């Protein structure tokens, strides 16, 4: 029995050491009954069906204690969706403008890219900078929360749509990196003329191109 208990302790210890999740992040599920059937923006699509990107942004905002301007309500997929709908946070009805949430408080986009190195990802995660990654062949978004010390390709995530908490770097196609600071970023460099749409099943380009601001 002592040998078994010792083995269990070793396994638990190794599990703790191999995965580094340095900070607590709010977890929201887009199909939570509290908001699953809420319409995204001004369209008939629901948060449950296409709300993964917006839910990741809601997780990021709530993790820093941001509140809905005016009402001071907690930020959830439901309240963020409502705020985005009434404050220019969507284009084409339900496509999130990534950096529109800078109007809420101190979270703003600092990088949109198709490639980040291991060192960059570890640096951002360790500095508690929200990194939202595009996975599942471009059809889904997750929030990165940690990294593996034993498998450099593996990253811990908060997945709003699936019961999966680890993805490999090879599964990730695009990255949206946020920073939380009191410094107002320069937003003029971003165009708001184009966006790309996505659902959990497919990703279709709208107008043929995208801006660094918008969901794609």
C-alpha positions as CSV (number, residue, x, y, z in Angstrom):
1,X,0.0,0.0,0.0
2,X,2.8,2.4,0.8
3,X,4.4,1.6,-2.5
4,X,1.1,2.4,-4.3
5,X,0.7,5.6,-2.4
6,X,4.2,6.7,-3.2
7,X,3.7,5.9,-6.9
8,X,0.5,8.0,-6.9
9,X,2.3,10.9,-5.3
10,X,5.1,10.7,-7.9
11,X,2.5,10.6,-10.7
12,X,0.7,13.7,-9.3
13,X,4.0,15.5,-8.8
14,X,5.1,14.8,-12.3
15,X,1.7,15.9,-13.7
16,X,2.1,19.2,-11.8
17,X,5.6,19.8,-13.0
18,X,5.1,19.0,-16.6
19,X,2.2,21.4,-17.2
20,X,2.8,25.1,-16.3
21,X,-0.4,27.1,-16.0
22,X,0.9,30.2,-14.2
23,X,-2.4,32.1,-13.8
24,X,-6.0,31.4,-13.3
25,X,-8.2,32.1,-16.3
26,X,-12.0,32.3,-16.3
27,X,-13.6,29.4,-18.2
28,X,-16.8,30.0,-20.2
29,X,-18.6,27.5,-22.4
30,X,-20.3,28.9,-25.4
31,X,-23.1,26.4,-25.1
32,X,-23.8,27.1,-21.4
33,X,-27.6,27.3,-21.0
34,X,-27.4,30.8,-19.6
35,X,-26.5,32.2,-23.1
36,X,-26.4,29.3,-25.6
37,X,-29.4,30.4,-27.5
38,X,-28.7,34.2,-27.4
39,X,-28.4,35.6,-30.9
40,X,-24.9,36.8,-31.9
41,X,-25.1,40.4,-32.8
42,X,-27.9,41.2,-35.2
43,X,-28.1,37.7,-36.9
44,X,-30.0,34.5,-36.2
45,X,-26.8,32.6,-35.4
46,X,-26.4,31.7,-31.7
47,X,-23.6,32.0,-29.2
48,X,-23.6,28.2,-28.9
49,X,-23.1,27.8,-32.7
50,X,-20.5,30.5,-33.6
51,X,-19.5,32.2,-30.3
52,X,-16.1,30.6,-29.7
53,X,-14.0,33.7,-30.5
54,X,-16.3,36.1,-28.6
55,X,-16.3,33.7,-25.6
56,X,-12.5,33.6,-25.6
57,X,-12.5,37.4,-25.4
58,X,-15.0,37.3,-22.6
59,X,-12.8,34.9,-20.7
60,X,-9.8,37.2,-21.2
61,X,-11.7,40.3,-20.0
62,X,-13.3,38.6,-16.9
63,X,-10.0,37.1,-15.9
64,X,-8.7,40.7,-15.4
65,X,-11.8,41.8,-13.6
66,X,-13.1,44.1,-16.3
67,X,-16.8,45.0,-16.1
68,X,-19.4,46.1,-18.6
69,X,-19.3,49.9,-19.0
70,X,-22.3,51.6,-17.6
71,X,-24.0,48.7,-15.9
72,X,-20.8,47.4,-14.2
73,X,-22.1,43.9,-14.8
74,X,-19.8,40.9,-14.9
75,X,-18.5,40.2,-18.4
76,X,-19.8,36.9,-19.7
77,X,-20.5,35.7,-23.3
78,X,-24.0,37.0,-22.8
79,X,-23.1,40.5,-21.5
80,X,-20.2,40.9,-23.9
81,X,-22.3,39.9,-26.9
82,X,-24.9,42.5,-25.9
83,X,-22.2,45.2,-25.5
84,X,-20.6,44.4,-28.8
85,X,-23.9,44.5,-30.6
86,X,-24.7,48.0,-29.3
87,X,-21.1,49.4,-29.4
88,X,-19.8,48.7,-32.9
89,X,-18.1,45.5,-31.9
90,X,-19.4,43.4,-34.8
91,X,-19.2,43.7,-38.6
92,X,-21.5,41.8,-41.0
93,X,-23.8,41.2,-38.0
94,X,-21.8,38.8,-35.9
95,X,-18.1,39.0,-36.8
96,X,-16.2,40.3,-33.8
97,X,-13.8,43.2,-34.2
98,X,-11.0,41.9,-32.0
99,X,-9.8,45.3,-30.7
100,X,-13.2,46.8,-30.2
101,X,-13.0,45.8,-26.5
102,X,-10.3,48.4,-25.9
103,X,-13.3,50.7,-25.3
104,X,-14.2,48.6,-22.2
105,X,-11.0,49.1,-20.3
106,X,-7.3,48.2,-20.6
107,X,-7.3,45.1,-22.8
108,X,-6.1,45.8,-26.3
109,X,-4.7,43.9,-29.3
110,X,-0.9,44.0,-29.7
111,X,-0.3,41.4,-32.3
112,X,-2.2,39.4,-35.0
113,X,-0.1,36.7,-36.6
114,X,0.0,33.3,-38.3
115,X,3.1,32.2,-36.5
116,X,4.6,32.5,-33.0
117,X,7.7,30.7,-31.7
118,X,7.8,28.5,-28.6
119,X,9.7,31.3,-26.9
120,X,7.2,33.9,-27.8
121,X,4.2,31.8,-26.6
122,X,5.9,30.9,-23.3
123,X,6.8,34.6,-22.8
124,X,3.2,35.8,-23.5
125,X,1.6,33.1,-21.3
126,X,4.1,33.8,-18.5
127,X,3.4,37.5,-18.7
128,X,-0.4,36.8,-18.5
129,X,-1.0,38.2,-22.0
130,X,-4.2,36.6,-23.4
131,X,-3.4,34.6,-26.6
132,X,-6.3,33.4,-28.6
133,X,-5.5,30.7,-31.1
134,X,-7.3,29.5,-34.2
135,X,-7.5,25.6,-34.2
136,X,-9.4,22.7,-35.8
137,X,-8.4,23.7,-39.3
138,X,-9.5,27.3,-38.9
139,X,-13.0,26.6,-37.6
140,X,-12.5,27.3,-33.9
141,X,-10.9,29.5,-31.3
142,X,-9.4,28.8,-27.9
143,X,-7.6,30.7,-25.1
144,X,-4.1,29.6,-24.3
145,X,-3.5,29.2,-20.6
146,X,-0.3,27.2,-20.1
147,X,2.4,25.2,-21.7
148,X,4.1,21.8,-21.2
149,X,7.6,21.5,-19.8
150,X,8.0,18.0,-21.2
151,X,6.4,18.4,-24.6
152,X,7.3,21.7,-26.2
153,X,4.5,21.3,-28.8
154,X,1.7,21.0,-26.2
155,X,-0.2,24.0,-24.8
156,X,-3.0,24.1,-22.2
157,X,-6.2,26.0,-23.2
158,X,-9.6,27.0,-22.2
159,X,-11.7,25.6,-25.0
160,X,-15.2,27.2,-25.1
161,X,-16.7,24.7,-27.4
162,X,-15.1,21.3,-26.9
163,X,-14.0,19.2,-23.9
164,X,-10.3,19.5,-24.7
165,X,-7.7,21.2,-22.6
166,X,-4.5,20.6,-24.6
167,X,-3.7,21.4,-28.2
168,X,-0.5,20.9,-30.1
169,X,1.2,23.9,-31.8
170,X,0.7,22.1,-35.1
171,X,-3.1,22.4,-34.5
172,X,-2.9,26.2,-34.4
173,X,-3.1,28.4,-37.5
174,X,-3.5,32.1,-36.3
175,X,-3.0,34.0,-33.1
176,X,-4.5,37.1,-31.5
177,X,-2.4,38.5,-28.7
178,X,-3.7,41.0,-26.2
179,X,-2.1,43.1,-23.5
180,X,-3.6,44.5,-20.3
181,X,-2.2,47.8,-19.5
182,X,-2.9,51.4,-18.7
183,X,-1.2,52.6,-21.9
184,X,-3.6,53.5,-24.7
185,X,-2.6,51.7,-27.9
186,X,-2.5,53.3,-31.3
187,X,-5.5,52.1,-33.2
188,X,-5.3,54.2,-36.3
189,X,-3.1,51.7,-38.1
190,X,-5.9,49.1,-38.2
191,X,-8.4,49.0,-41.1
192,X,-12.1,48.2,-40.2
193,X,-13.2,47.7,-43.8
194,X,-13.0,43.9,-44.1
195,X,-13.5,40.8,-42.0
196,X,-13.6,37.0,-42.3
197,X,-16.5,34.9,-41.0
198,X,-16.3,31.6,-39.1
199,X,-18.6,28.9,-37.7
200,X,-17.7,25.8,-35.8
201,X,-18.0,23.9,-39.1
202,X,-16.4,26.1,-41.7
203,X,-14.5,29.3,-42.3
204,X,-15.5,31.5,-45.2
205,X,-13.7,34.7,-46.3
206,X,-15.9,37.8,-46.5
207,X,-14.9,40.4,-49.1
208,X,-11.7,38.5,-49.9
209,X,-9.4,39.9,-47.2
210,X,-9.2,40.8,-43.5
211,X,-7.9,43.4,-41.1
212,X,-5.7,42.9,-38.1
213,X,-8.6,44.1,-36.0
214,X,-11.2,41.5,-36.8
215,X,-12.2,37.9,-36.2
216,X,-11.2,35.7,-39.1
